């Protein structure tokens, strides 16, 4: 294994696994596997890039650091020459959050300085200019992310946000330097005294420039976009054969579970419900036990073949009301456990194709299913690939970050999860 990734949630893990597997012309990508948590044994010998998916985005800082260092230890034992710490392209965190502390801990463990911080993902509308993060044409704190139920982003200045989380100053490499080319970027990073350095990028070409400039860096941090230029470094050196691609999937019963409250997911739900059976999950009834996982499973089974969707995706005001009533952590924990139980029961009763929307929901679902290593298949929409588990009863998955995907994502995903 040459390239190792530590991802702080499961949708982000599949996002960057897709980026690395796909790569860019003319070199292409790497043979990539996604692991759900730190594996107990070694990876397969033919894997060139491994993505360890953690559920560490919103856990206590000490736990996130410990889990990330555990993943680092395993990846280094597999022979990885470069490590990527992957977080969301909307920098989901809080002023006391985990991105800065984990990044610093990994840097200390690897003896790294001038570590790139670049959550840009232009293909999904995330860009960085003058150290500020934009979503499409809006600053991050005006994009809807300020209403996130767990990690509200109220400041678009990534340097200022990181400064609240870290023990050292945060550097910056501006777009003017990036546009001068990889040599200027490499020099700027090599001569800084800062451990973490925010680097501007507004296009895939910028990310490729950054990627080639940091070919010898032990540690990189960012969204999935930062990995665009990394596979080619290994392939051009003759260290990797690359990924041949190909369609993967499985035939069988289907289900869609949505726990994201993002505007994109709510729009996808609204479109899907026009022509498919949907079931809104009442949070009050989940909290009281009046609605059980068996109720959702029964709804899915009755509507087999019709792309059934069960969702808990309220507006920002509705989310705030539930959090005020029950407590933020209590609501999140209860819903995560609920969706985990639903998914476990669905797979047990024969569901083979499963689409999950929302990072926390996806993490709960795949942790409950314990599927082992996942093969990366074709891309459904930018940042969302087909994932296929192995074994006698394989399951095809699509794990979608809340803000990702086209309006018709759900039906498109189910079609792509099919082997035919």
N, C-alpha and C positions, 0 to 999 in steps of 0.2 A: 504494500500500500504506500502510495506516494503523498497524497493529499488527504488530510484529515479535517473534518468539520465538527465543531461542537455547536449545536443549535439549541436555543433556549426554549423552543416549543416545537410541536410536531408538524404543524402546517409549514412553518419556516424551514424545517428540515427537508420536507419534500420539495419545497420551493427551490432551495439551493442545490439539492440533489438533481433536480431537473436541469438547472443551469449548467452544472458540471458535466452531466451526462450528454447534454446537447452540444456544448461548446460553441465555437464560431468557425466559420470558414477561414482558411482552407484546412485547418488542423482537425477540427471537430472536438469531441469531448472525451471524457475518460470513462472506463467501465466502473460504474458507481453502484454502491449498495447503501441502503438506509437501515440503521439499526435502532430499535426502539429501546432506548436506554443503553447502558454500557454492557456489552456482551460478556458472557462468562468464559468464553473461549476465543481462540484466534479466528480471524476472518479468513474467507476462502482465498487461496493463493493468487487467483486471477483478478482480484479486486484492486483497482488502481486508486480509487477514491472512496473513502468511507465517511458517512454522515451519521453521527451519534445524536439522536433526538432526545433531548431532555425536556422535562416540564418544570423549568427553573425560572421562568420569566417573572412570576409573581410570588415565589416562595421567599422566606426570609433570606437576607443577604448571605449570611454565613452558610446556609444550606446550598444556595446557588453556587457559591465559590467552591464548596467541598465537592459537589457533584461535577462541576466543570473540571476541576483538577483531577478527579477520578477518570473522567472521559479522556483528558489529556494523557494521562499515564497509559491508558489502553491503546490510544492511537499511536503514541510513540513506540510502544512495544510492537506494533504492527509494521514499523519502519517508516512512518510518515516523516517527510522532510519539511513540510509546511503545514501549519495549523490555521484554520479559519474559525473565529468566533462569530457565529451568525446570530443576528437579532433582527427584529422587524424593520422594514424599510420606512415605517413611521416611528421608529425609535421608541417603541412602547416601553415606558419606564415611569418612574416618579423621581422627585428630587432626592429621595433616599433609596432609589432603586438599584438594580443589580448590574446594569450594563457596565458602568464604570468600575466597580469593585471586581467583577469577574475579569474584565479586560486587564486591569492592573495585576491581578493575581496570576493570570496566564503569562503576562509579560515578565513578571519576576521569575516565574518558574522556568521560562525559556531564556532569560537574560536578554530580553529584547528592548530596544529603544526605537523611537520614531515609528511607532505602530499605527498603521492607517486606521482611521475611523471614517467609514463611508457607507451610510445606509442608502445611498442613491440606488434607484431602480427605475430608470427612465421609461422602460417598457410599460410600467404600471403607473407612470406619472409622478414618481418621486425623484426629485432633483435637489442638489445642494449648491447654493451660490452664496459666497461670502459667509460661509459657515452656517447659513440658515437653511432649514429643510422645508421644501415646498411639496405640496400634493396638487398636481396639475398646476393651476395658476394661483393657488392660494397658499399662504403661509400655513405651516402645520397647525398652529393654534386657531386657525380659522377654517379648517378643513372638515370639521366634525370630530376630529380626534380629541378635542378639548372636552368632549362628552363621553369619552370611553369610560365604562363603568369601573374598571380596575386600574387603568394606567392613563388617566387624562393628561394629555400633552398641552400645556398652557404656555409654552415658550418655544419658538421655532429655532432659537440660537443653540445649536448643539454644543458649542464650546461652553456656553454659560450653563447649560443643563448638566453637562459632564463635570464641570467644575464643582457642582454641588455634591457630586457622588465620589469624587476622587481626592487623593491626597496631594496631587501635584498639579502644576499648571497644564493647560491643554493647548497644544499648538494648532497651527492652521496653514495649509497650503492652498492658495487661491487658484481660481480657474485660469488666470493669466499664466501661471507657472505650468499648470497641467497642459495647456494648449501649446506650450513651447516644446513639449515632448518628454519622453521617458527619462532622458539624462538629467533634465532640470528637476523633475519630480524626485528621482533617486538622490540627487545632490541635496535637495531641501530636506528630505527625510534623514539622510545620513549625517547632516550637520546640526540637527536640532538636539536640544537637551531635554525635550519633552518626551514622556513615555507614550502618550496618546496624541495623535495629530489628526484633526478633522481635515479631510481633503475634498475639495469641491469637485462635482461632476454633474453635468447636465445632459450627457448623451452616452450611448454605449461606446462610442469611440473614446470618450474620456476615460471610461472604465477600463477599456483595453489598454490605453496608455498607462494607467496606474498599475494594472495587472502586470504588464511587462516590466515596469520600473521596480516592482517588488518581487521579482522572480526568486531572489535569494533570501527574502525575509522569512524568519521563522514563524512569525505571527502576523495575521491580518484580521481586522474586524470589520463587519459591515452587514448590509443586507445581501440578498442573493446576487444582486448585480455585481458586487465586487469580485465574484468568482468568474465572471465572463472571460477575463483574460488569463486566468490561471492555468487551465488545462493545456493550452498551447505551449506554455513554458516547458512542461514535461515532455510533450510529444516532440517538439523541435529538438530537444536534447537527446532524443532517442531512448528516453527512460520509460515511455509508455506507448503501447500499441494503439490505444484509442478505442472508442466505442463504436460498434457497427450499427447500433440502433435496432429497430424492429418493434412490431406491435406485440403487446402482451395484454392479456385480459382473461376473463372466464365467463362462461354462460351460467345463468341461473337467476333466482329471485333477487329483487332489488329493494332498496330502501334509501331514503334521504332523511338525515337528521340535521337540524339547524339550531345552533345555540348562540349564534352571533347577533348582536344588536346593531351592527353597522348599517349605514344607509344602503350600501350596495347589496347586502344580504336581504334586507327588508324589501328592496325592489325586486330581487330575484324571486323571493317568496310570492310577492304580489302577482308577478307574471305567471309563475308556475301554477298558482291556485286557480287561474282562469280556465285551465283545461285538464287539471289533474286533482286527485283527491288530496286534501291537506287537513291536518289536525293541529289546531293551536293548543299548546300546552299551557294550562292555567297555573301560574306560579303559586298562587295561594293554595290551590288544591294539591300541588306537589309538596309544599311545605307542611300541609296538614296531613298528608297521606291519603287524601281522598282520591287522588289520581296516582296510579301505580305504574311501574314499567310494563306490567302485563297488559294494561289498557292500550298502551302504544303498540306493543307487539301484535295485539289482536287487530288493531286498525291496519297495520302494515300487511298482515296475512290476508285479511279480507280483500285488500286492494292489490294483491299481487298482479303484476303485469301492467299496472296503471301508473307507475312511477310515484308511489305514495310518499308524501312529505309530512313529517311531524316536526314542529318548530316551537321554540321559545325565544322570540326575538322582538322585544318590546321597543317602544320609542324611548329616547333619553328621559323624558318625564316619567314614563311608566317604570323604567329601571330605577330611577331615584326614589319613587314611591315604595317599591318593594324593598330597596336597601334601607330606607328609613324605617320601614315596618319591622323587618326581620334582622337587619345587619348585613353589611356588604359581604363579609366572609361567609356568613351562614347561608345566604342565598347562592353564592357562587359554589360553595362546597356541596350543597344539596343538589343543585342542578347538575354539576359534574358527576356526582354519584348516580343520579337518576339516568342520565344519558349513558353512562358506562354500563349500568344494569340492562338498559334497553338493548344496547349493541350486543352485549354478551348473549342475551336471550335470542336476539334475531339471528345471529350466526349459528347458535345451537339448533335453531329450528330450520336452518337451511338457506338463509340469505347469503348470496355469493357476491353481490355487487352493492357496495355501501359508499354513499357520498355523505361527507360530514362538513358542515360549515361552522367556522369559528375555531380559533387557536386553542382556547381552553377546553372547548368541547371535544375537539379532535384529540387533544392530549389525554383526556379522560377515557375516550373510546378506545384508542389503540393500546393504552396501558391495560385496560380491562381485557382486551382480546389476546394479548401476549402472542403476537404473530411471528416474532423473530425477525430475521433479515428480510428486507423487501427489495424486489427488483424494480428498477425505475423504467417505466414505459414511456409512451408518447405523451407529448404535452397536450393538455385539454385547453387551457387558456394560459396566458403568460403567468408563470410562477406556480402552476398546478399540473403535475404530471399524474399519469396512471401509476399506481403502486400495486404490486402483486406479491402476496405471500406465497410461501412454498409449503410442501407437505401434501398429504393425501386429499385434503379438502381446502384447496387454495381459495383465498378471498381477494377480490380486486377492490381497491380503495381509491377515493379521491378526497384529499384533505385540503379544504379551502380556507385560507385566511379570510376573515370577515369582509375586507374591502376588495377582495380579488374577484375576477370572473366577469364575463359578459352577462347581460340580463337573462339569457336563456341557458345559463351555466348548468343548471341541474339536469335538464334533459340531455344536453350535450355530453355531460360527464357520464351519465348512465350508458349512452351509446358507445363512448370510448372505452368504458370498462368491459364491454362485451368483447369476447375473443374474436368474433367474426367482423 
